[in-house]
Amino acid sequence: MFAQINMWFFDNLINIFFNDYFFISYHNSLEIYFIFFVFFLLTILIKLAEEWSYLNQLEKETLKAEKQQIENQLSTLKAQINPHFLFNSLNVLYALAIDEKRNNQCHSTIIRYFKICNLQ
């Protein structure tokens, strides 16, 4: 009994706010299924595009962090190698300068050394 009163009340309420023609569908069921399928497909494609964009951004940030880490390691290694390279180079130049026979070779070696240092 309560269900019948409830249906009657809501039917009248809906008829007051929405006329009967409001709920008439101008499409058959196949067209409605097609529209739903297209809407569903577009929703999935949009969500996939958002996820793809997010994953690309995440990958770029990861690669950037890895690149920064590698550059930091490289600069640390260069800082460790440079004093040894400098000491060894100066030791060779000292040995060449002591030997008077190789004085000309010492001059060209010094020039090559400074060229190398400027490139790094």
Secondary structure, 3 states (H helix, E strand, C coil): CHHHHHHHHHHHHHHHHCCHHHHCCCCCHHHHHHHHHHHHHHHHHHHHHHHHHHHHHHHHHHHHHHHHHHHHHHHHHHHHHHHHHHHHHHHHHHHHHHCHHHHHHHHHHHHHHHHHHHHC
